[in-house]
Amino acid sequence: MTQELSTFMQLSLAEQLGRVSRLWKSVADKALAPLGLTHPRWTALLKLQRLGDHLSTKQLAEALEIELPSLMRTLSQLEEQGLITRQCCTQDKRARIVSLTADGKVLLEKMESEILRVRQHILADLGEQEQVAFAHVLSVIAKNALDQLAAFNHEEKQ
């Protein structure tokens, strides 16, 4: 066992979960760097694609769980790369609608194959049943955390 893995095993469960998430992102970042993408850029592109394209900047920021000013910097970079466009919303002139360009859609195909390769490598030693069980455990933890947040929010309002 390497020193790094030994140190990992000494972390609390919450710290381990955070560390695994950061490691996974780091591996994906390295795999996607040759495509000219950083973590904020590729996550924005994926979220835009998954939510159906043509989203307001506000909706995209909320979906990414980031502040609007942070997203605006990322969108400017993606626009400079020719991967997205931003246009005024026809219903609300204050809102900007973000759309993928043809180049953005082509790059997303390359991204998805790289991300799939990363996922397969990271989960290589887990069988299908273990992956399903792991996904279930994560969903239970997320549900319990969301329930607890809702309870705290309810208490704060009273």
N, C-alpha and C positions, 0 to 999 in steps of 0.2 A: 504494500500500500504506500503510495507516495505521501510525502509530507503534506501536500495540498489537500489530498483526500482525507488524511488523518485529521487535519484541522477542520475540514468540512464536517466530519462526523461529530465533532465536539460542539458544533453550533446548535442552538435551539431549533425546533421544527420550523418556526416562523423564519428564522435566519436562513435555514437551509432552503426553504421555499423561495425566498428572495434571491439567494445566491444562484440557484438553478435557473431562475428567470433571467438574471443578468448574464449568466454564462450562455444561455440559449441565444439571447439577443446579440451577444458578442460574436458568437459563431456565425449567426446570420449576417451580421454587419460585415464580417470579413469575407463571407461568400458573395455578398452583394456589392462590395466596394469596387470591383472591376467594372460594374455597370454604372459607376458614377453616383451611387446612392449611399446616403447615410441613414441611420436608424429613423430619424424624423421623416425623411423623404420617402423611404420605402413603406413605412407604416401608413403615411398619409395616402399614398397611391393605393395600397391594398384596401384601406378602409373606404376610399372613394369608390373603388370597384365593387366591393362587397355590398355597399349601401345603394348601389344602382346608378352611380354617376350623377351629374347635374344636381349637386347639393349646395346649399348655402354654406358660406364659410362658418357661420355660427353652428349649423348642424354638424359639420365636419369636426370642428373643435370639440363640441360636446361628445361626439362619438369617440374621439381620440383621447378624451379626458385631459385636455390641455387648455391653456389660456389662449384666447384669440390672438394676442400679439405674437406669441410663439409660433402659432400656425401661420400667421401672415408672412413671417420671415421664410418659413419652409415653402410656402406656396410661391413666393417670389423666386426662390431658387428653382423650383420645379417648372415655373413658367419660363425662366431663362433657359432651361434645358429643353424647352419645347414639349414638355410632357403633359401640361395642363393649360387650360385657358380659364380666365375669370371674366365674367360679364355681368352687367347690371341685371337684376331680376326685373321681369316685366311687371310683376305685381307690387314690388317694393323697391323703389329706386335706391334706397340705402343699402340693400342687401346685394351681395355679390354671389353669383352662382359659379361653382367650380366644376369643370368638365375635363375629362381625359381627351387628349388629342390622339390621332392615329398612332403617332410615335409612342405616346404613353401606353397605349393598348398593346403595342408590340413589345415594349419593354416589360410590361406586366407579365406577359407570357414567359419571357426569359426569367423574370424574378420568381414566378411560381415554380418553375422547374428547379431552380436553385434552392428555394425554400423547402420544397419537397425532398430534395437530396439531403439537406441539412437535417430535416425532421427524421428521415429514415436512418441517418447515421446516429443521431442522438438517441433514438429509440431502438436501435439495432438489437440490443440484448434483452429487450422485453418482448414477450410473446403477445399475440393478439388479445388474449384474455387479460393479461396484465395491463395492457394499454387501456382496455375498456374499464377495468377496475380502477386504474389511476385516474381516468377521466371522471369516473363516478365520484371518487374521493374528492377530487378538486371541486366538482359541482356541489357536493354537500358542504364543503368548507366555505365556498362562496355564498351559498344560500344562508348558512348560519351567520356569516359575517354581515350580509345584507340585512338579515332580520335584526341583528344587534344594532346596526346603524339606524335602522328605522325606529327601533325602540328608543335609542338615544335622542334622535330627532324629535320624536313624539314628546319625550320628557322635556326637551328644551322649549317646546312650543307652549307648554302648560305653565 
